[in-house]
Amino acid sequence: METEGGNYLNVTLKNKILSDTVLKFLEKHNYKNKNNQDKIRELLNGRTFKVNYSKKHYKIDDILFDRNPENQDFEYDKKTIILKDYYKKKYNITIQNLKQPILVVKRKNDKKEINLFFIPELCNFAGLEDEFLKDREFMKKLANFTKLTPEDRINKTNEFLNLLVETERKKEEEDDKKSNSEDNKKVKIKISEDDKLSSKEKSDLYGIEVKALDKSHAAYYMKETILIGAENKQIKVNKPFKLLSRKDMKKWLCLYRESNYDDADYLYKSLDKASRGYGLVISEPEWVEMGDRARPNEWIKKVEEYLRKGGYKFVVFLLDGNDYIYKDLKVHSLCNNGYVSQVIKVNSLNKNALSVCSKILIQINSKLSGISYIPRFNDEVKKRDLMIIGVDSSHIKGKRTGVAMVATINDSFTNFYNKESIIEEKTKTQLQFCISGFIKDALPKYKEKNGTLPKGIIIYRQGVSYHQKEFLKNEVNNIKDTCSKNKILFYYILVNTKTTFKFFENNNDRYSNPGEGLLVLDGVTNKKFFEFYIQPQFVSGGSATPSCYHVAYGDLNFPEMIPKLTFDLCHFYSNWQGPVRVPHVLKSAEKLSKMTAKYTLKELHKNLEEGQAYL
């Protein structure tokens, strides 16, 4: 990696985690019961697995419950062969469960789609299931193995670098010399001169030298971001505070299952208690009790019945931790009917209900277009009349991409306009027009709120590296045309949160993670471009990963204020107490794109284009 300080070798330490076999998952979900098979197919769709007889990974496209290793055949070596016989012949593997279903992976071969068949007992899931990801205690224990402290990371990296620069030649194996085998005497292997050289000698020969340098660079800490609540008072987000602009919880609906009657009562009492610290007024909801076996369509029908009566500001769904109706409710709320909803899991209330309910209140307040708090921005920022835009994308099954765009449409960056574009792979040129089209739609919204158009636009774009800048040229030209017609200057900033760079403070050869607000402007940045690194949060576990910001295009002429503005924008994402790794609009776009790709697969309802109902 070419930087101002020289050429650096990027060394990344990664973990690969394999979970249970797919067969164990199927047995856990009782795959023999036909009533469960549609749900199992939905849960497995798109999951990645690794076969235990090779290093290859695949994604599940389908599962055949009516087929098994004894009756599924396919063409192999120009002959038809049964699956169980194929594994015995090819890999010498005996299938244990001959009645298990078959996994299907679709592949294109000579422009034709073919099916690859896999046996669940021979396949392990790659990564962790959602139930483990949500188990905080499990993830804490796992972190002891996967997250390295700064000291451990530096030591392991140096161990690797020492392998590259070792100066002693390893002793050659002498087994062939001692062997009396006639075959070994007949075989002569020619070893090139290069192969005989040690790493150090090769380094000298090729003119390449890798060194582990204990070299420090100067960095900066930005001033603390001051957060302001009601009455212009400074607040701390980890303590109750009066909300800057509150939306009281009046006239709302709460649906719960019959077995969760006590949980529903506990939820309301906890919300009521937590609301007092935030100056919110909360009234008792309209309770709607659903049967324990009620299907998604029954929940939806009941919501529609009450919404027709009118006057309800939002709907709360209280669900069990493993309730399967989440997706249906989100599609109905965000896409089909366009109302604000909040899904709360019962098990989340069992740990620290007051803390959980405090976060829920801030989230609901934001969904209803309330403002919890804002950073105290620099006066120069306020003069600029800026619109901030976040753009992120997520892959959708079927070779589609969901692009989510979120724009601020007021001077405090607290009102939002949102839109998604679902783009087919065949027509990816749409991507080069969707952002400029979004800006055209967002400008009238901004003018409606402020009486004038913004003077500048800052676009934070995630998911594209600066090495792919050529791909962006048409996109940026379209943005430039849109902005120039309205006499608006802009910056187009590429954001990379997956950089392999790590920064540590060195105090008497003791390494630690940097504190909140670290800014790196030079030394390890690319000397040809305007880029910088920010570590917006303090990380106590493992090693901190900074976010890289590469100002790729634009004419806003506002470089000196961009790092601090970016840092401040990381501080008021409504779904998290404290700073997040990227500006709040980009985090919102990330949330919206993932919601679209994983659950809704549709664009937001027109009623919800403004606000943040998707949080």
Phi, psi and omega in degrees: 000121183279123178226176178299329183272002181125188180268124182250141173272124179276118179245123181243135176255121186234157176242144172240127184246128176249132180263198180301167175290157178297328179297319178298321177299315180298318180293321178299326181263015175052064187293342180287340177280115184300333179293339182266349192290323178296319180293320178297318179300320179293319181291327183275339184304118177087355179291142180267139177222162178238131177280143187274004177250005174204181181263008188278147175248149179219165174243136182285126176257332181196168175222133183258103181283339182268004178240161179207175184298343181271337184240358178268120178242167177198172183270126179222125180056041178065019176226155176274132183222144176285146186302315182296325179289325178299314181294327178290317182287315186280318188239359184058040180251130176262119180289128184278313181257105185274359181250007180286151179290177186244134174275144181238130172240126183268135179226150175260129181224117184054045178067010176246145179272127177239157180254132171257136184249139182225150181265121184306325183290345180259007185239129175252137175298138174268127183091190184248148175286159183302324183297328177283321180299329181273351180272100186298321181295318178297315182295327177295317179293320179296325182300334178297337181257331187258336182256123182261139173291161176309317181297314181296318182295317180295318180297316181293322178295317179295325176299318179294316181296327178296328177295326181285335186242017181299145186253349181260138177282134178289148179290137179284147177294137181249018181300320184291332180288323183278340184290140177263006183295131178297325181299318181293327180291329183282332186275127176238125181252126180275124179254125181289160179298324180298321182293335182280346186282148172284169179301320181296317181293322176297319179302316179293321183294316185270352179077020179245130180226129178250126181233143171269100184265133173270073187247127181260151176237151177282141176223180185227155169248125178284157179299146180303140177280121179271127181256136186243129175254210181297153177059028177059030181266142177289138184231163171242130188288342181274006176230151179301144180209158178285127183292143182297316177218110188258149173241102184297148183271082177240147178056068178230165188245138176229118178254136181211161177279154183306320182288349180256025182302310181294325179295322179296318178295318179296321178299311182298316181296322180291319177297318181297318180293316181292330186294333185296324180290340182257003179073019180270148174254126182234127178257162180292139183282172167279114184276136176229111182267128180252151176295153182297337181253015181297133181276164181307318182296332178289319176298313182297317179299319181292319178299314181298323179299316181285323180295330178297332177293333176083162173092350180277128183280324179199169184235133175252131175249121177260115187236156171292161182300326182254023183292130188271000187268002183307310184301313182298320181292321179293319178298317181296318183287308189278330189245313188279316186245341173069054174233158181279131180224159177223122177262128180237129179270135183302317185295338179291337181279346186283342186268297180213081189301322183294317178294316180299316182291330175297316179293321180297319180299316179296321180295313180295320178302320179290321179297329180269014178072022170280168180237119182284309180195167177221154172288155174272097185285155175300144181302326180296324178295318182297327182289340190280344183050063187268149165250130179253131182236136173245136181229127177217161182221152177224143180283139178244144179304146182093021178057050175237161179231131175261116180256120179252136182230132181231129181235140172280140183233024171215170189287344179261005177061038183240350174254143191228146171241133189231150175199150174236153171232126177261116191248130176284147180301324183293334183243045185294349176297341176303328181299332182281354181239342188291326181288317178296323176295322178296318179299319178301321179286326185283329183300315178297327178295319179296315182296324178298323181280327191244350180082357180207163177279157176293154177272338181212151178232133174244121182251120174260119185243119180256150175100002178228126179274164181290346175289342181259022184299328180301322179299333186272352190303312180297319179301313183292322177300321177293321177295318180299317179298315181297315182290319183294324178297330180257010179056046180243131175274158182210161168235139176244110189246123177273133184242128180237111179264359183249025178298147178272359177290139173231139178241134180229145173280137180249111180237101182055048179063019171252124186259140179213162177292146178290162178279181181294132174094017177296135178232124177244115185254336186212180180086304181241012175266163180285123186290345183274345187228168173268104177217160180204162177245141176230133169250097190279343184233155172275132181250121183266336181247129181075205182249136181288141176246116180285160174262137180260133179242121182242110181282100191275319185215165171127168185223026185290338180054052185223036190294324188292338183261350185298314181301314182291321177299316179300315179299315179297322181291344177283355192259358180221054169274124192290347182268006185210137175273116182103180184288149171251177190282343183224165177305149189302325180292325179287322176295322177294319178297321177297316178298315182293319180293321179290322176298319180293315184288323187269327188239300193277321182056024180218166176279158178299147174297148183303327179297338187250013179295333174253147183099196181220056182294343185273357183298000000 
